[in-house]
Structures are given as C-alpha cells and as structure tokens.
C-alpha cells in the first residue's frame, strides 16, 4: 500500500523511503530471507502481542490488501464473455471491499454451478426436448416410463416384442430408448435401467445462460470496483498507519496466541519502483512514505569518486543525522591539503603515490592497508604537488638547488616576509595561519547556512552576526591591506560590519527575550568566541611546524650520510644505508603525524565551528552479501 509524497533532492545524503511492514510473527523469517535477497532495505523490528483491537485492524488491512491485489490483476478484455460483460451494468454497492469479497464468493459459486449444469446438459442432451409435464402425468394413469442407455452393438430391436419401446437417440456408439408400461407390468431386458433425466436439454441450456449472465454481472461489478482502487489504497494505508500508531502507543493486554511483528525499514529512493514490485509479489502489508528527520533514517552518503575516498573520516567521527549536512565534500580537499603540508616533502609524496598504486594493482599486499590504495595515492599526489610548492624533496631545499629550473622556483612559497609593525615572519607560517583562518570561516559559513535551514533564521541571528563580524572584518581588512578601496570606504565598511554584527550578537540573538538577558548572553558568547577562535587559529600552526620538522629531519639524515661518504667505494655502502634507513624512519614518523594532526584539525576546529554533530547511523541494509 503506497503513500507517496513529493521529495526534495538534497545533495550528498541519499534520500530514503520509509517502509512500515506489519505481519504475523510466524511469517517473519521467510520475509527476512526475501529482504536479504533484495539487499537494499535497512530494517529494524519490534514484536507486539495481538489484542482484539489490533487484530481487527490487522485483518481489516489484510482484507483490503488482498482485494487490491485481486482488482489490480483482473482483465476481462479477452474473456469469452467479454461482450456480455461490457453490456452488464452492475453497480458497486456499499463498502467496496465487502462488495468485491461478495462478488468473488458469488463468482466462485456460479463457476461451480456452471460446471455442474454443463455436465448435466451433456447428460440430458441425448434425451432431447420433451414435455416433462405430459410424461409425469402418465404416472397418474398408471403408467411408468423407464429409461435405458446401452451400447449400440448390444441393442436388439427384438426387445420391442417384450415391451413397447421407443429409440430416442442412436449415435452409433450408444443407444438411448424408453419404454412405457403399466406400473405393475413385469418385464425384463438384458440391460440395466438408467436414471431418468432430471430436466430437459432446453431447461439445462436456459440454466447455463442464466448462470453465464450472473457471471457476466459479477465480472462487470468487479471491473467497476477497479474505479475504487485509489480509495481502497488510501483506506488500507490509513488502517496500517492507525495500527502502527496503536502498536507504538499501547502494550496490548490479554494477548492472543499469535503476535504481530512490526518492521520499519529504510531504502534509497532510487529503489522505490523495484521494491514496490517485489513487495506486491511477496504479498506483505506495508506503508510507504518519505522518510523525515523525526524517523531518524540511516545515512547513505552520495559523493563523487574523489570525495568518496574520504568518507572513512566522516564515518570515523560519526555519520550526519538526516537533516544535517554531509561534511565530506569540504573535509576531502582540506584534509588532502593538511596532510600534504604536514608531510611537506615532494619525494615522500612520490613514495606514497607509488605505494598506493601498487596496492591498487595488487602488486603489493599489506593487510592493514587493504582497500586504501586510492586514498594513499591521492595523499601521495597531493604531497608531491604541495611539497614541490614548499620546496622540499627528500630533505633537499629545492629553492637553493642549482639543478632546479627557475620557472619551478618561481612557483615555490619559501623564505620570509617583513610586515611593518610586526616584524619578519616565515611565509610558510603565515600560509598555515591564513589557511586556518579560511578553514574556520568556511566552517562558520556552513554552520550559519545549515543551522538556518534546520532551525530557521530566528534561532540563528547571533550565528549570522558572528559570521558578518569575522568574515566581513577579514574581507574589509584585506581590501584595506591591498589598498583596493579608500580609507574612508574602509572606515564606513567597518562601522557597518560592527553595527550589524553588534545588533545581531547582543540585541536580537534571541528575539522575544529580555534585551538585558540578550546583552549578557552576547557578552558571554563574545568571551567564548574570542578565546576559542584565537586558540583554533593558532592550532593551525602545526601545519607549518610538522612540515618544518620533517624537512629538517630529512636534511639531517642527508648530512649524516654525506659525512660518512668519501672517495673510497666502500663508503658508499654506509652512505646508502643511512639514506634508506633515515628517510624510511622519517617518512613513517611524518606520515603518522600527517595522518593524525589533520584529523585533529578537522574533528576539533572545523566540526566545532561548523556545528556538526555526527550522531547519525550508517546505512546497513539486510543483505546476503556484506561485501557489496
């Protein structure tokens, strides 16, 4: 039974359809096996005892389901009596379900009667048409009519000398004849007497026509009942919804011997049509509706090939709830960038890229890395690019190497910058801070948009106020720093940003509440934001620090290897061993830090500022193959 609603098509989180199944507990195992074969329904179940009310609801819905299944399957267009059915005008009376059940019962009786009457007509056909009343009247005059049927080869015309007889029919195989004699007249033939026909052939033909007319009327009524299919569906659906609610709200007392099993299942919307067809074949009672936030459906993420490689980090923290957003599309590029900056060496990136490709091709088997070949290759490729931009290759400073072309050096971000009033700062450290500020601004923007969508603008005025203050202030500052606008314009822009954000944060943060309480809440929020944002931004310095540490350690191993290398051939052995062992140790330590610290920045800094909760459950369909 179907209840269809208009669906939104939000990206990233697969839209789910909710199915509620109600069946007797004895049927549940077979049903679960069939669901496993389908392999797309994430199922939960509960068992409820049947009381008088729930039993009545269940059987009422079951009657409606069977009626719908029957009506949707009938088609009398090719029936032998199609013309008579089309001419019949049987109207549906009373409850459509009752009417269909009565018609089906009547139709069964008529078909049984038709079969019996057709056999009877075949039996009386040889006796032909006669005046049954006249023959019956012979008994009043003391005569008795006897009926015989004998093999034609055994029939002897001389029997007429024993008793007057009349041959009624002879088809060459059988001979039918009758005798008329006084009731007390005694005679015998060498054949046994047969039963008298119960009616004339004409009467049997009339009975057949009458029965066929009744069948046509029933079938016409059933065809007219097809017009009530939508109403029956709606009624059945309402009955199931009422039963579902009843079972949820009541613990049935005085339970019967049987139990009802109530399943709630969720499946991606794209499987709707195939599941409808499957459930109709199974013959199960179900309610179908669009899953909503209140149903807490399981989460199946929908991302492209690149983003899908990073879904493991989202699952590690916690899946989004149905009304939440999928953080993976934003997590993926930032995690790749953070990992590459923390590892920070183009040579190590090449090693990871080759390692991931060998895992994918099956040339290398490492149990703990099964299935991770794609993401390792991506992280390696990212590190190779970012490491080149940061100017490090196996601990060698590319910007100072004479063999590196100038055009490539011009793409590198290295060295220091002198900021008036601040001093000389490492440009890569400023880059890490800038990326951190941008990452937090993205998180705050995502939070403002998503929270407004989930809870409404009224509940998120302060969130928008902080977004305007921080993002707006940064943009105005960049415009002023780049001297893209006049000082007067900068002044008025800062005033506008300050006024708008102050009103949102301190006055209208909770509309309808006492303004003094709003001001106090705003001040407390200001303290938390000031201390929290500062600490969050400083946390991104690890991107610079880890990359610097890994580069310095790689350089130290290079220097150590060079210190033992001399002119003699034998000195090449310790030189190579130190390089191999040293860089192996460095890549392992650096990769571990590059894996953990970007995850920390994502889980702590980004998710906190984005308001991501991650309390959803992953989509886990009932299937016979869990490796899918």
Order of alpha helices (4+ residues) and beta strands (2+ residues): beta-alpha-beta-alpha-alpha-alpha-alpha-beta-beta-beta-beta-alpha-alpha-beta-alpha-beta-alpha-alpha-alpha-alpha-alpha-beta-beta-alpha-beta-beta-alpha-alpha-alpha-alpha-alpha-alpha-alpha
